[in-house]
Amino acid sequence: MTVTTISPAQPPALSRRRRWTVLAVCCLSMFLVGLDTTIVNVGLPAIGDGLDVGTRGLEWTVDAYTIVLAALLISSGALADRFGRRRVFQWGLAVFGAASLLCALAPSAGALVAARAVQGIGASMLSPVALAIVVNAMPDPRERAQAIGVWAAVFGVSMAAGPVTGGALVDGLGWRSLFWINAPVVVAALVLSAVFVPESRAPKARRLDLPGQILLTVTIGAWTGVLIEGPRIGWTSPTALAAYAVAVAATAGFVGVETRREEPLMDPRLFRGPVFSGAVLGAVAVFVALNAALLLNTLYLQHTRGFTPLAAGTATLPMALGATVCAPWSGRLVGRIGPRPPLYLAGGFLTAGGLCLAGLDRDTSLPLLLFAYLLIGIGFGFANAPITNTAVSGLPPARAGVAGAITSTARQVGAALGIALAGALVTGSAPADLGRASRPGWYLVAACGLVVLLVARASRTKKPAESAPSLAGAR
C-alpha cells in the first residue's frame, strides 16, 4: 500500500519539550492548509468581480485545490516513506508557497484555478506526513491521543477561522491578499522544520501505485465535476450521462484494481472494519457540512443581505468561537473517556445547526443566523479529534499513517463535495431567492450531523491507552 506507515522500530525518544515542539511545527503547517481550504470562500464574490467569473467558475476556484489535495494525499505519503518525511514535508511547503504567489498574481480565472491546483499538490505533502511525524514523536498512547486532538483541533479551528480572516483581508487589501498572506507562514514553517523536526522514513519504501492514483484522481474529479457543471449542462444531457458513466467506471475500476494489487494505493479490505470505515464516512460528512455551510453563508450574506466581505466573515465568528473552544476540549475528552461522547455531541450540534436554517429567507433574523453558526461550529469542533482517533484506533498501530492519509483524503473529498453540492443548489438563483434556494443545503448539513451520530454509535468505547487496536482481515 503506497501510504505513509509508522515503523515498528521507534527512533530514540525525544524529550517532552522537543516532542511538543515538533507538534507545534506540524500544527503550523496544518493551520496553513486548513485556512486555505476556507479562507477563499468569503472572497469569492470579490474574485468573481475582479476576474469576471460566475458561481460555477468560483466553485472551481475552491475545488481545484481540494480535488487535487484529496487525490494526492496517499501517494504523497508514499513519497515520504521513500525520501524522508521531513524532506517531503519541506517540499510541500515550498510548492505550496510558490503556488500561493502564482494565485496572488493570477491574471485570469483559468490561471487562478490552475495555480490553486498546484497549491493542492503542495498541500498534499503536508497533511498525512505531518500526522505521521506527530505519531512517531509520541510513543505513549495517551499522549499521542492528546497530540492528535491538538493536531485535529488546529486544523479544525483554521478552517472555521478562514472566513473571518479572509473577510478582513479582502476588505482591507483586496482578494489577492488571501494568497500573499501564506508567504511568511511558509518561510517560518520551513525554518522551524529544519531546526526541530527529526527525519524519518519507512524501513522498506513501498512502490507508487500509478494505476490506482490515476483512477482515484479521475473518480474524485468526475463526481465533483458533474456536480459543479450539472446546472449548466443539464442533469440528463448527453454530456452529463457520459460524465456519470466515466465516474461510475472509474470508481468500479479503482476498486477492482486496488483489490488485485499486491501493494495498492488504498486497500479496500481496510474498510471491512466498521470502526475505521465509520470514521472515514464521518470525516466526509463533517466536511460536507462545514463547506456547504460556509459557501451558502458567503453567497447569502453578500448577495442577498448586502454584507461586505468583512461583515460576512465576522458573522461566522460564532462558528469559529465554537470550534476554537470545543476542539481542544474534544481532544482532552477523547484522551480520557474515548471518542463516543464527543462524537454524539458533534452530531447533535451539527444537526441542530442545520435545522435552525432550514426555513431561511431574505428576512431571517441575524440572531438566529449567528446562533445556527455557533451550533455548527461547536459540532465541527467536537468532531475532528474523535474521528481522527477512531480512524487510528481502527487499524493496528503500524498503520497509523494509513489511517491519517485516508481520513485526510476523506476530509478533502467531503470539502469538495460540500462546495459542489451547495453550489449546485444555488447556481442561477437571483440574489433575492438565495435564501429559499439554499434551504435543501441546510437540510444537507443536518443530515451530515445524523451521519456523525451513527458513526458515534459504531465507535469504540475504550480509552486510547486501554488496548492496542486491531482490524481482522485488513492485512
NUDREN-156048 format. One record per residue (C-alpha): residue number from 0; x, y, z; residue in three letters. Coordinates in steps of 0.05 Angstrom, whole numbers. Layout:
BEGIN
+-----+--------+--------+--------+-----+
|   n |     px |     py |     pz | res |
+-----+--------+--------+--------+-----+
| NUM |      X |      Y |      Z | ALA |
...
+-----+--------+--------+--------+-----+
END
This chain:
BEGIN
+-----+--------+--------+--------+-----+
|   n |     px |     py |     pz | res |
+-----+--------+--------+--------+-----+
|   0 |      0 |      0 |      0 | MET |
|   1 |     30 |     66 |    -21 | THR |
|   2 |     17 |    106 |     41 | VAL |
|   3 |     56 |    134 |     99 | THR |
|   4 |     68 |     80 |    150 | THR |
|   5 |     96 |     82 |    220 | ILE |
|   6 |    157 |     39 |    231 | SER |
|   7 |    152 |    -10 |    288 | PRO |
|   8 |    224 |      6 |    306 | ALA |
|   9 |    219 |     71 |    344 | GLN |
|  10 |    274 |    124 |    338 | PRO |
|  11 |    309 |    148 |    401 | PRO |
|  12 |    259 |    181 |    447 | ALA |
|  13 |    253 |    256 |    444 | LEU |
|  14 |    245 |    299 |    505 | SER |
|  15 |    175 |    323 |    522 | ARG |
|  16 |    193 |    394 |    502 | ARG |
|  17 |    221 |    370 |    435 | ARG |
|  18 |    160 |    326 |    422 | ARG |
|  19 |    112 |    383 |    433 | TRP |
|  20 |    155 |    430 |    392 | THR |
|  21 |    151 |    381 |    334 | VAL |
|  22 |     75 |    380 |    344 | LEU |
|  23 |     74 |    457 |    342 | ALA |
|  24 |    113 |    459 |    277 | VAL |
|  25 |     67 |    408 |    245 | CYS |
|  26 |      6 |    446 |    270 | CYS |
|  27 |     32 |    509 |    238 | LEU |
|  28 |     33 |    476 |    170 | SER |
|  29 |    -35 |    445 |    182 | MET |
|  30 |    -63 |    513 |    202 | PHE |
|  31 |    -40 |    538 |    134 | LEU |
|  32 |    -72 |    480 |     96 | VAL |
|  33 |   -138 |    485 |    134 | GLY |
|  34 |   -140 |    561 |    129 | LEU |
|  35 |   -130 |    559 |     54 | ASP |
|  36 |   -188 |    510 |     47 | THR |
|  37 |   -238 |    561 |     72 | THR |
|  38 |   -206 |    630 |     71 | ILE |
|  39 |   -221 |    637 |     -3 | VAL |
|  40 |   -297 |    626 |      8 | ASN |
|  41 |   -312 |    695 |     35 | VAL |
|  42 |   -271 |    727 |    -21 | GLY |
|  43 |   -308 |    691 |    -77 | LEU |
|  44 |   -354 |    749 |    -95 | PRO |
|  45 |   -294 |    796 |    -98 | ALA |
|  46 |   -255 |    746 |   -141 | ILE |
|  47 |   -316 |    739 |   -186 | GLY |
|  48 |   -319 |    814 |   -196 | ASP |
|  49 |   -243 |    821 |   -205 | GLY |
|  50 |   -236 |    765 |   -256 | LEU |
|  51 |   -306 |    768 |   -286 | ASP |
|  52 |   -326 |    697 |   -268 | VAL |
|  53 |   -393 |    669 |   -245 | GLY |
|  54 |   -413 |    620 |   -190 | THR |
|  55 |   -393 |    558 |   -229 | ARG |
|  56 |   -323 |    585 |   -241 | GLY |
|  57 |   -318 |    606 |   -168 | LEU |
|  58 |   -334 |    534 |   -147 | GLU |
|  59 |   -275 |    510 |   -188 | TRP |
|  60 |   -231 |    562 |   -154 | THR |
|  61 |   -245 |    526 |    -88 | VAL |
|  62 |   -250 |    454 |   -113 | ASP |
|  63 |   -188 |    455 |   -158 | ALA |
|  64 |   -149 |    458 |    -93 | TYR |
|  65 |   -189 |    406 |    -54 | THR |
|  66 |   -195 |    355 |   -111 | ILE |
|  67 |   -120 |    354 |   -123 | VAL |
|  68 |   -106 |    353 |    -49 | LEU |
|  69 |   -154 |    294 |    -38 | ALA |
|  70 |   -128 |    255 |    -97 | ALA |
|  71 |    -54 |    260 |    -80 | LEU |
|  72 |    -53 |    254 |     -4 | LEU |
|  73 |    -38 |    180 |     -2 | ILE |
|  74 |     15 |    180 |    -57 | SER |
|  75 |     49 |    237 |    -21 | SER |
|  76 |     53 |    191 |     39 | GLY |
|  77 |     89 |    140 |     -4 | ALA |
|  78 |    139 |    193 |    -26 | LEU |
|  79 |    151 |    209 |     47 | ALA |
|  80 |    165 |    136 |     62 | ASP |
|  81 |    217 |    134 |      6 | ARG |
|  82 |    251 |    201 |     11 | PHE |
|  83 |    240 |    220 |     84 | GLY |
|  84 |    181 |    252 |    119 | ARG |
|  85 |    215 |    317 |    138 | ARG |
|  86 |    242 |    325 |     67 | ARG |
|  87 |    174 |    315 |     34 | VAL |
|  88 |    143 |    360 |     86 | PHE |
|  89 |    191 |    415 |     66 | GLN |
|  90 |    179 |    401 |     -8 | TRP |
|  91 |    105 |    410 |      5 | GLY |
|  92 |    116 |    477 |     40 | LEU |
|  93 |    159 |    502 |    -18 | ALA |
|  94 |    109 |    482 |    -71 | VAL |
|  95 |     51 |    510 |    -31 | PHE |
|  96 |     86 |    576 |    -21 | GLY |
|  97 |    105 |    583 |    -94 | ALA |
|  98 |     35 |    567 |   -117 | ALA |
|  99 |      6 |    617 |    -68 | SER |
| 100 |     47 |    671 |   -102 | LEU |
| 101 |     21 |    648 |   -170 | LEU |
| 102 |    -50 |    653 |   -143 | CYS |
| 103 |    -38 |    724 |   -119 | ALA |
| 104 |    -12 |    744 |   -188 | LEU |
| 105 |    -64 |    706 |   -230 | ALA |
| 106 |    -88 |    749 |   -289 | PRO |
| 107 |   -149 |    707 |   -304 | SER |
| 108 |   -197 |    656 |   -274 | ALA |
| 109 |   -164 |    599 |   -312 | GLY |
| 110 |    -96 |    618 |   -286 | ALA |
| 111 |   -123 |    622 |   -215 | LEU |
| 112 |   -155 |    553 |   -220 | VAL |
| 113 |    -90 |    524 |   -247 | ALA |
| 114 |    -49 |    556 |   -191 | ALA |
| 115 |    -99 |    531 |   -139 | ARG |
| 116 |    -89 |    460 |   -166 | ALA |
| 117 |    -14 |    468 |   -157 | VAL |
| 118 |    -28 |    493 |    -86 | GLN |
| 119 |    -65 |    428 |    -75 | GLY |
| 120 |     -3 |    388 |    -96 | ILE |
| 121 |     38 |    424 |    -43 | GLY |
| 122 |    -15 |    416 |     10 | ALA |
| 123 |    -19 |    341 |     -4 | SER |
| 124 |     52 |    334 |     20 | MET |
| 125 |     35 |    366 |     87 | LEU |
| 126 |    -27 |    334 |    118 | SER |
| 127 |    -13 |    259 |    124 | PRO |
| 128 |     62 |    270 |    131 | VAL |
| 129 |     50 |    318 |    189 | ALA |
| 130 |      6 |    267 |    224 | LEU |
| 131 |     57 |    212 |    214 | ALA |
| 132 |    112 |    257 |    243 | ILE |
| 133 |     68 |    272 |    303 | VAL |
| 134 |     50 |    198 |    315 | VAL |
| 135 |    124 |    178 |    311 | ASN |
| 136 |    143 |    232 |    360 | ALA |
| 137 |     91 |    210 |    411 | MET |
| 138 |    102 |    136 |    431 | PRO |
| 139 |     57 |    139 |    492 | ASP |
| 140 |    -16 |    123 |    472 | PRO |
| 141 |    -48 |    174 |    518 | ARG |
| 142 |      0 |    229 |    499 | GLU |
| 143 |     -9 |    210 |    426 | ARG |
| 144 |    -85 |    216 |    433 | ALA |
| 145 |    -77 |    285 |    464 | GLN |
| 146 |    -29 |    306 |    408 | ALA |
| 147 |    -76 |    281 |    355 | ILE |
| 148 |   -131 |    321 |    389 | GLY |
| 149 |    -88 |    384 |    386 | VAL |
| 150 |    -69 |    370 |    314 | TRP |
| 151 |   -141 |    359 |    293 | ALA |
| 152 |   -164 |    419 |    334 | ALA |
| 153 |   -115 |    465 |    300 | VAL |
| 154 |   -137 |    440 |    232 | PHE |
| 155 |   -210 |    449 |    250 | GLY |
| 156 |   -200 |    518 |    280 | VAL |
| 157 |   -161 |    541 |    219 | SER |
| 158 |   -219 |    521 |    174 | MET |
| 159 |   -270 |    555 |    218 | ALA |
| 160 |   -228 |    618 |    224 | ALA |
| 161 |   -216 |    623 |    149 | GLY |
| 162 |   -278 |    665 |    133 | PRO |
| 163 |   -262 |    716 |    187 | VAL |
| 164 |   -190 |    723 |    166 | THR |
| 165 |   -210 |    725 |     92 | GLY |
| 166 |   -262 |    778 |    103 | GLY |
| 167 |   -214 |    824 |    138 | ALA |
| 168 |   -161 |    814 |     84 | LEU |
| 169 |   -209 |    825 |     25 | VAL |
| 170 |   -239 |    888 |     55 | ASP |
| 171 |   -171 |    917 |     74 | GLY |
| 172 |   -123 |    894 |     20 | LEU |
| 173 |   -164 |    862 |    -36 | GLY |
| 174 |   -175 |    788 |    -54 | TRP |
| 175 |   -102 |    777 |    -76 | ARG |
| 176 |    -80 |    785 |     -4 | SER |
| 177 |   -115 |    719 |     11 | LEU |
| 178 |    -55 |    686 |    -22 | PHE |
| 179 |      1 |    735 |     -4 | TRP |
| 180 |    -12 |    720 |     69 | ILE |
| 181 |     15 |    649 |     61 | ASN |
| 182 |     86 |    671 |     46 | ALA |
| 183 |    111 |    690 |    116 | PRO |
| 184 |     78 |    628 |    146 | VAL |
| 185 |    112 |    582 |     96 | VAL |
| 186 |    180 |    614 |    109 | VAL |
| 187 |    171 |    606 |    184 | ALA |
| 188 |    150 |    533 |    178 | ALA |
| 189 |    209 |    517 |    132 | LEU |
| 190 |    259 |    545 |    182 | VAL |
| 191 |    226 |    513 |    243 | LEU |
| 192 |    221 |    445 |    209 | SER |
| 193 |    294 |    446 |    190 | ALA |
| 194 |    313 |    461 |    263 | VAL |
| 195 |    266 |    419 |    304 | PHE |
| 196 |    233 |    363 |    263 | VAL |
| 197 |    274 |    298 |    260 | PRO |
| 198 |    280 |    260 |    195 | GLU |
| 199 |    245 |    192 |    190 | SER |
| 200 |    227 |    144 |    135 | ARG |
| 201 |    198 |     74 |    127 | ALA |
| 202 |    248 |     16 |    133 | PRO |
| 203 |    220 |    -10 |     67 | LYS |
| 204 |    192 |     41 |     19 | ALA |
| 205 |    131 |     18 |    -18 | ARG |
| 206 |    122 |     26 |    -93 | ARG |
| 207 |     77 |     80 |   -122 | LEU |
| 208 |     11 |     54 |   -149 | ASP |
| 209 |      4 |     95 |   -212 | LEU |
| 210 |    -59 |     59 |   -239 | PRO |
| 211 |    -93 |     68 |   -172 | GLY |
| 212 |    -70 |    141 |   -168 | GLN |
| 213 |    -98 |    157 |   -237 | ILE |
| 214 |   -164 |    122 |   -224 | LEU |
| 215 |   -172 |    156 |   -156 | LEU |
| 216 |   -160 |    225 |   -188 | THR |
| 217 |   -210 |    211 |   -243 | VAL |
| 218 |   -261 |    185 |   -193 | THR |
| 219 |   -258 |    246 |   -148 | ILE |
| 220 |   -254 |    295 |   -206 | GLY |
| 221 |   -311 |    264 |   -245 | ALA |
| 222 |   -360 |    261 |   -188 | TRP |
| 223 |   -344 |    332 |   -165 | THR |
| 224 |   -342 |    359 |   -236 | GLY |
| 225 |   -411 |    333 |   -254 | VAL |
| 226 |   -440 |    365 |   -192 | LEU |
| 227 |   -409 |    432 |   -209 | ILE |
| 228 |   -425 |    431 |   -283 | GLU |
| 229 |   -493 |    396 |   -277 | GLY |
| 230 |   -534 |    461 |   -272 | PRO |
| 231 |   -501 |    488 |   -335 | ARG |
| 232 |   -501 |    426 |   -380 | ILE |
| 233 |   -566 |    396 |   -354 | GLY |
| 234 |   -571 |    336 |   -307 | TRP |
| 235 |   -598 |    290 |   -361 | THR |
| 236 |   -560 |    317 |   -421 | SER |
| 237 |   -516 |    270 |   -462 | PRO |
| 238 |   -454 |    304 |   -433 | THR |
| 239 |   -479 |    293 |   -362 | ALA |
| 240 |   -496 |    220 |   -377 | LEU |
| 241 |   -426 |    210 |   -405 | ALA |
| 242 |   -397 |    241 |   -343 | ALA |
| 243 |   -437 |    195 |   -299 | TYR |
| 244 |   -412 |    135 |   -338 | ALA |
| 245 |   -340 |    158 |   -331 | VAL |
| 246 |   -349 |    169 |   -256 | ALA |
| 247 |   -381 |    100 |   -245 | VAL |
| 248 |   -329 |     65 |   -289 | ALA |
| 249 |   -271 |    100 |   -254 | ALA |
| 250 |   -300 |     82 |   -185 | THR |
| 251 |   -310 |      9 |   -204 | ALA |
| 252 |   -242 |      6 |   -238 | GLY |
| 253 |   -208 |     35 |   -176 | PHE |
| 254 |   -239 |    -17 |   -130 | VAL |
| 255 |   -223 |    -73 |   -179 | GLY |
| 256 |   -151 |    -52 |   -190 | VAL |
| 257 |   -137 |    -40 |   -116 | GLU |
| 258 |   -166 |   -107 |    -96 | THR |
| 259 |   -118 |   -144 |   -142 | ARG |
| 260 |    -54 |   -105 |   -130 | ARG |
| 261 |     -2 |   -131 |    -81 | GLU |
| 262 |     14 |    -60 |    -56 | GLU |
| 263 |    -49 |    -19 |    -70 | PRO |
| 264 |    -57 |     56 |    -62 | LEU |
| 265 |   -117 |     44 |    -17 | MET |
| 266 |   -132 |    -27 |      4 | ASP |
| 267 |   -208 |    -38 |      2 | PRO |
| 268 |   -200 |    -92 |     56 | ARG |
| 269 |   -185 |    -37 |    106 | LEU |
| 270 |   -258 |    -17 |    103 | PHE |
| 271 |   -283 |    -84 |    128 | ARG |
| 272 |   -277 |    -59 |    199 | GLY |
| 273 |   -338 |    -18 |    218 | PRO |
| 274 |   -298 |     27 |    265 | VAL |
| 275 |   -249 |     50 |    211 | PHE |
| 276 |   -300 |     55 |    155 | SER |
| 277 |   -347 |     93 |    201 | GLY |
| 278 |   -293 |    143 |    218 | ALA |
| 279 |   -279 |    155 |    144 | VAL |
| 280 |   -353 |    165 |    130 | LEU |
| 281 |   -357 |    212 |    189 | GLY |
| 282 |   -298 |    253 |    162 | ALA |
| 283 |   -333 |    261 |     95 | VAL |
| 284 |   -398 |    281 |    128 | ALA |
| 285 |   -367 |    333 |    175 | VAL |
| 286 |   -330 |    368 |    118 | PHE |
| 287 |   -390 |    366 |     71 | VAL |
| 288 |   -429 |    401 |    126 | ALA |
| 289 |   -376 |    454 |    141 | LEU |
| 290 |   -360 |    472 |     69 | ASN |
| 291 |   -433 |    473 |     47 | ALA |
| 292 |   -449 |    519 |    105 | ALA |
| 293 |   -391 |    566 |     90 | LEU |
| 294 |   -408 |    573 |     16 | LEU |
| 295 |   -482 |    582 |     28 | LEU |
| 296 |   -466 |    633 |     82 | ASN |
| 297 |   -419 |    673 |     38 | THR |
| 298 |   -467 |    677 |    -21 | LEU |
| 299 |   -529 |    691 |     21 | TYR |
| 300 |   -498 |    745 |     65 | LEU |
| 301 |   -462 |    782 |     10 | GLN |
| 302 |   -511 |    776 |    -47 | HIS |
| 303 |   -578 |    774 |    -11 | THR |
| 304 |   -565 |    814 |     52 | ARG |
| 305 |   -513 |    861 |     22 | GLY |
| 306 |   -458 |    847 |     73 | PHE |
| 307 |   -387 |    868 |     59 | THR |
| 308 |   -335 |    812 |     58 | PRO |
| 309 |   -312 |    833 |    128 | LEU |
| 310 |   -383 |    834 |    155 | ALA |
| 311 |   -397 |    766 |    124 | ALA |
| 312 |   -334 |    738 |    153 | GLY |
| 313 |   -348 |    768 |    221 | THR |
| 314 |   -417 |    736 |    221 | ALA |
| 315 |   -381 |    669 |    223 | THR |
| 316 |   -344 |    688 |    287 | LEU |
| 317 |   -393 |    646 |    329 | PRO |
| 318 |   -374 |    586 |    285 | MET |
| 319 |   -300 |    599 |    295 | ALA |
| 320 |   -311 |    610 |    370 | LEU |
| 321 |   -349 |    544 |    377 | GLY |
| 322 |   -295 |    506 |    340 | ALA |
| 323 |   -238 |    541 |    378 | THR |
| 324 |   -267 |    526 |    447 | VAL |
| 325 |   -293 |    456 |    433 | CYS |
| 326 |   -238 |    426 |    390 | ALA |
| 327 |   -184 |    423 |    445 | PRO |
| 328 |   -237 |    403 |    495 | TRP |
| 329 |   -257 |    346 |    449 | SER |
| 330 |   -184 |    323 |    445 | GLY |
| 331 |   -180 |    320 |    521 | ARG |
| 332 |   -245 |    282 |    525 | LEU |
| 333 |   -220 |    231 |    474 | VAL |
| 334 |   -157 |    221 |    515 | GLY |
| 335 |   -197 |    210 |    580 | ARG |
| 336 |   -261 |    175 |    561 | ILE |
| 337 |   -256 |    155 |    487 | GLY |
| 338 |   -286 |    182 |    423 | PRO |
| 339 |   -360 |    164 |    431 | ARG |
| 340 |   -385 |    222 |    476 | PRO |
| 341 |   -352 |    277 |    434 | PRO |
| 342 |   -380 |    246 |    370 | LEU |
| 343 |   -450 |    246 |    399 | TYR |
| 344 |   -441 |    319 |    417 | LEU |
| 345 |   -414 |    334 |    347 | ALA |
| 346 |   -472 |    300 |    312 | GLY |
| 347 |   -524 |    332 |    356 | GLY |
| 348 |   -499 |    403 |    347 | PHE |
| 349 |   -489 |    396 |    272 | LEU |
| 350 |   -559 |    370 |    263 | THR |
| 351 |   -589 |    426 |    306 | ALA |
| 352 |   -549 |    479 |    269 | GLY |
| 353 |   -573 |    456 |    201 | GLY |
| 354 |   -646 |    452 |    223 | LEU |
| 355 |   -643 |    523 |    250 | CYS |
| 356 |   -634 |    549 |    179 | LEU |
| 357 |   -680 |    500 |    142 | ALA |
| 358 |   -730 |    557 |    134 | GLY |
| 359 |   -680 |    611 |    113 | LEU |
| 360 |   -707 |    670 |     74 | ASP |
| 361 |   -683 |    741 |     59 | ARG |
| 362 |   -711 |    768 |    125 | ASP |
| 363 |   -685 |    714 |    173 | THR |
| 364 |   -663 |    748 |    237 | SER |
| 365 |   -589 |    758 |    248 | LEU |
| 366 |   -591 |    728 |    319 | PRO |
| 367 |   -618 |    663 |    290 | LEU |
| 368 |   -564 |    662 |    237 | LEU |
| 369 |   -510 |    673 |    290 | LEU |
| 370 |   -539 |    620 |    335 | PHE |
| 371 |   -541 |    569 |    279 | ALA |
| 372 |   -468 |    584 |    261 | TYR |
| 373 |   -449 |    575 |    334 | LEU |
| 374 |   -482 |    507 |    336 | LEU |
| 375 |   -447 |    485 |    272 | ILE |
| 376 |   -380 |    510 |    299 | GLY |
| 377 |   -390 |    471 |    364 | ILE |
| 378 |   -407 |    409 |    325 | GLY |
| 379 |   -348 |    416 |    280 | PHE |
| 380 |   -302 |    429 |    339 | GLY |
| 381 |   -324 |    366 |    375 | PHE |
| 382 |   -319 |    323 |    312 | ALA |
| 383 |   -247 |    325 |    287 | ASN |
| 384 |   -207 |    295 |    345 | ALA |
| 385 |   -252 |    234 |    357 | PRO |
| 386 |   -258 |    220 |    282 | ILE |
| 387 |   -182 |    221 |    274 | THR |
| 388 |   -172 |    180 |    337 | ASN |
| 389 |   -226 |    130 |    317 | THR |
| 390 |   -193 |    120 |    250 | ALA |
| 391 |   -124 |    110 |    281 | VAL |
| 392 |   -153 |     61 |    332 | SER |
| 393 |   -189 |     23 |    277 | GLY |
| 394 |   -123 |     -2 |    249 | LEU |
| 395 |    -61 |    -33 |    281 | PRO |
| 396 |    -10 |     19 |    307 | PRO |
| 397 |     37 |      5 |    249 | ALA |
| 398 |    -16 |     32 |    203 | ARG |
| 399 |    -28 |     98 |    238 | ALA |
| 400 |     -1 |    134 |    177 | GLY |
| 401 |    -50 |     95 |    133 | VAL |
| 402 |   -108 |    118 |    177 | ALA |
| 403 |    -83 |    190 |    176 | GLY |
| 404 |    -76 |    191 |    100 | ALA |
| 405 |   -144 |    161 |     86 | ILE |
| 406 |   -181 |    205 |    136 | THR |
| 407 |   -145 |    266 |    108 | SER |
| 408 |   -167 |    244 |     39 | THR |
| 409 |   -238 |    235 |     64 | ALA |
| 410 |   -239 |    305 |     94 | ARG |
| 411 |   -218 |    337 |     28 | GLN |
| 412 |   -267 |    294 |    -12 | VAL |
| 413 |   -321 |    320 |     36 | GLY |
| 414 |   -297 |    391 |     26 | ALA |
| 415 |   -300 |    385 |    -50 | ALA |
| 416 |   -369 |    352 |    -48 | LEU |
| 417 |   -395 |    403 |      1 | GLY |
| 418 |   -376 |    461 |    -45 | ILE |
| 419 |   -402 |    425 |   -107 | ALA |
| 420 |   -469 |    405 |    -75 | LEU |
| 421 |   -482 |    474 |    -44 | ALA |
| 422 |   -463 |    509 |   -109 | GLY |
| 423 |   -508 |    464 |   -150 | ALA |
| 424 |   -567 |    482 |   -105 | LEU |
| 425 |   -560 |    558 |   -114 | VAL |
| 426 |   -528 |    566 |   -183 | THR |
| 427 |   -573 |    610 |   -225 | GLY |
| 428 |   -614 |    636 |   -167 | SER |
| 429 |   -628 |    710 |   -163 | ALA |
| 430 |   -598 |    745 |   -102 | PRO |
| 431 |   -667 |    754 |    -71 | ALA |
| 432 |   -681 |    679 |    -78 | ASP |
| 433 |   -615 |    652 |    -50 | LEU |
| 434 |   -644 |    641 |     20 | GLY |
| 435 |   -701 |    597 |     -5 | ARG |
| 436 |   -656 |    562 |    -56 | ALA |
| 437 |   -606 |    544 |     -1 | SER |
| 438 |   -657 |    510 |     44 | ARG |
| 439 |   -640 |    440 |     18 | PRO |
| 440 |   -568 |    455 |     34 | GLY |
| 441 |   -584 |    467 |    107 | TRP |
| 442 |   -622 |    401 |    108 | TYR |
| 443 |   -559 |    370 |     80 | LEU |
| 444 |   -519 |    399 |    139 | VAL |
| 445 |   -569 |    368 |    187 | ALA |
| 446 |   -566 |    301 |    151 | ALA |
| 447 |   -490 |    302 |    158 | CYS |
| 448 |   -500 |    311 |    233 | GLY |
| 449 |   -544 |    248 |    234 | LEU |
| 450 |   -488 |    210 |    199 | VAL |
| 451 |   -440 |    231 |    254 | VAL |
| 452 |   -489 |    205 |    306 | LEU |
| 453 |   -489 |    138 |    271 | LEU |
| 454 |   -412 |    138 |    270 | VAL |
| 455 |   -413 |    152 |    345 | ALA |
| 456 |   -456 |     91 |    356 | ARG |
| 457 |   -406 |     47 |    318 | ALA |
| 458 |   -343 |     77 |    350 | SER |
| 459 |   -301 |     44 |    404 | ARG |
| 460 |   -318 |     60 |    476 | THR |
| 461 |   -249 |     44 |    505 | LYS |
| 462 |   -199 |     98 |    522 | LYS |
| 463 |   -138 |    103 |    476 | PRO |
| 464 |    -89 |     75 |    527 | ALA |
| 465 |   -132 |     15 |    547 | GLU |
| 466 |   -117 |    -32 |    489 | SER |
| 467 |    -80 |    -39 |    425 | ALA |
| 468 |   -127 |    -34 |    365 | PRO |
| 469 |   -134 |    -88 |    313 | SER |
| 470 |   -172 |   -100 |    249 | LEU |
| 471 |   -186 |   -171 |    229 | ALA |
| 472 |   -180 |   -184 |    155 | GLY |
| 473 |   -145 |   -118 |    139 | ALA |
| 474 |    -78 |   -146 |    123 | ARG |
+-----+--------+--------+--------+-----+
END
